[in-house]
């Protein structure tokens, strides 16, 4: 009888632990507040940036700060936040391949739409395509990545992000104390997903996998730290309602805001 009771107690304890794990698991119903805050701040900046772009290039407004070094620094900062946080969140997803395929298809549909109706402002491998491709790559290689310490994964991809940060724009590698410029032919047509473009390539919104895929994958190396709830409770409960709302629905805001802003700019 004692053994039966003990076994029953073990089963009950296992059920309690399972329920507690489900309650604390990171997901749609149990979000990490600080990640929504960071992603919300990033998507708000992206919307402001696009609004300024549209006012300048579609409505003919003069906004000198848009072309300043200060804007470049702020822009890069929020891009790093956006891609790294998205990588962290991808590590929580149980269907990352499906989500990646959906985003990639949306990105390619946007390319077809702009090619047909806005050929002077075509979008080729924009942020949706980059996010989708990054998720697909992560979904394929994550079993291998999980064999290594996650902080090591973060460190490797963070280092690659720094080294290749200007690769797509300046064809150079950054090694802290020096930069090495690469001699890449300018007649290569189909390597734009990894940051190698021809002299004829143009895109209104361009985010190649090098370096942005590296930034995304660096973020995935931090997923376990959040998922195991090893950080101070503030990270999980942080909330600035409007900003967190934008972070929670960042994908929809990204899809909706640009057509709306372009329409407003045309009206102006």
N, C-alpha and C positions, 0 to 999 in steps of 0.2 A: 504493500500500500504506500509505503514511504517513497519507493522509487517512482510509483505512478504519479504521486503528488509532485515530486521534484521535477519529473518530466513535464507535467502540466505547467509548472511554474516557469520552466525554461521556455516552453512554447509561448506562454503569455508574455514573458520578457522579450522574446524575439518579435512578437507582434507589436509591442510598445515601441521597440527600437525602430521597426520598419515604419510605424506611423510617425515617429519623431523625425526620421530621415525624410519622409515625404513632406512633412510640414516645413522643414528647413531647406529642402532642395531648391536650388535657384531655378527659376522659370518664369513664365508669364504671370503667374499668380503670386510669386514670391520674388520680387525684383530686388536688385542691388541699387539702392538709392543714388549713390555717388556716381554710378555708371550712367544712369539716366540724366543726372545733372550735367555731367561732362558732355555726353552726347547731345543733350538739349542745347547747351551753350554753343557747341560746335555747329549744329544745324542752324541755329539762329544767326551765327556769324556768316555761314554759307549763304543764307537768304539775303542778308544785308549786302554781302559781297556781290551777289548776282543782281540785286536791285541797283547797286551803283554801276555795275557793268552795263546793264540794260539802259539806264538813264544816259550813260555816256555814248554808247554805240548805236542806240536806237532812237533816243530822244534828243541827242546832241547837246547834253548838259556838260558843264565843265566842273569836274571834281578832281583837282590836282592830287589830293592825298591818295587817290586810288593807285597812282603810279609811283608812289614813294617807297623808299626802303622800309619805312615803318610798316606800311601795308603788307609788304612781302614777308616780314618777320611774323606779323600777326596771322597772316594767311597760312603760312607754313605751320605755325604752332597749332592752329585749330585743325588743320588737315591731319597732323600727327595724332591729335586727340581723337578725331573722328575714326580714323582707320584702326588705331590701336584698341580703342574701346569696342569697336565692332568685332575685332579679333577676339577679345576677351569674351564677348557675348556668344560668339560662334562656338566657343568651347563648351558652353552650356547646352547647345542645341542637340536634340536627338535626331534631327532630320536635316543636317547641314547640307547634304548633297541636293536634296529637293529644294531647299531655300536658295542654294547657290544657282541651281539650274533656272529657277524662276527669275532671279535677279538678272542673270546673264541674258535670258531671253528678252526681258523687259529692256535691257540696255541695247540689245541689237535691234529691237523694234523701234526704239528711239532713234537709232542711226538711220533706219529706213525712212522713218517719218520726216526727219530733218533733211535727208537727201532729196525726198520728194517735194517737200513744201518750203524748206528753208535752205536751199543748196549753198547759199553764201555763208550760212552759219551751221554747217553740218556738224554733228557730234559723232565722233568715231572713238570707240573705246573710252567712253565717259565713266563717271563714277559708278553707275549701276553695273556696267560690264565688268569693271575692275573688282567690285565687291563680289559679284557672282563668280567670276573666275577664281578669285582668292578662296572663296568658300569651297568651290569644287576641288581645288588643289589641296586644301586642308582636309576635306573629307576623304580624299584618296590617301594622303600621306600620314594622317593622324595616327593610325596604328603603329607606324614606325616611330613617329615623334614621341609617343607615349612610353616608349622603351627607355627614353633618356630623362634625366631630371628636368623638370619643367623650367626651372630657372636657367639651366644651360641652354634650353631651346630659346628662351627669351633673349639671353645674352648673344647667341649666334645671330639670330635674325635682327636684333637691334644693331649689332655691329655692321651687318650687311646693309641695313637701312642707312646708316651714316655714310658708309663708304660709297654707296651708289645713289645718294640722294640727288645729286645733280647730273646723273648719267643721262637722263632723258632730255634734259635741256641744254647741257653743255658738253655731253659726251666725255665727262671727266670722272675720275675716282678720287675721293677725298680720304686722305690718310692723316688727318689731324695737323701734322706739320708741313704737309705738302699735298698738292693735287697733281694727278697724272692725267693728261689729256690723251684720249684714245683716237687713233686714226681710223674711223669707221666710214666706209664708202657712203655717199649720200644718194645712191641709186637703188637701195634695198627697199622693196615695196611692201613686204608682208610681215615684217617683224615688229610692227608698231605695238603689239600687245606687250612686248618686253622692253619698250623704250627706244628701239632703233627705228628711225623714220627716214624717209627719202626727202629730198628737197621739195617735192610736190605735196607732201603730207600736210594737211590742215585739219584742225578740229577745234570747235568752240569750247569743248570740255574734254580734256584729255588726261587720263590717269593710268599710266602703264603699270604693269606688275612690278617693274623695277623703277622706283623703289617701293611703291605703295603696297604691293603684295608682301614685301618683306616686313613693312610696318604692321600690316594685318597679322601676319604669322607670328611676329614678336608678341603681339597682344594675346594670341592663343596660349603662349607660354605662361601667362599670368592667370589663366582661367581657374586652375586648381586652387590657387591661393584664395580666390573669392568663393569658389564652390565649397571649400572645406570650412568656410566661415572663420578663417584664422586672423582676420583683420579686426580692428576695433569696431564695436557695434555701430558707431557713427557712420561707417562706410555703407552700411546696409539700410540705415534709417534716414540718411540725408535726403532732404526734400526741399526744393524751391518750386512750389506747385506749377507755375506756368512753364518754367524751364524743364522740369521733369516730365511734364505733359509733352513738350516738344521732343524730348529724348525718347519717350515711349513710342511716339508716332512719327519718328524721324523719317522713315521711308516714305510714308504718305506725304509728308510735308515737302520732301525733296521732289517727288514726282509732280505735285500740284503747283508748287510756287513759281517755277520758272515760266511755264506758259502764261500764268496769270500776270507776272511781272512784265513779260514781253508785250502782252496785250496793253497793259497800262502805259508802258513806255511809248508804244505806237500811238496811243491816244494823245499823249503829251506832245 
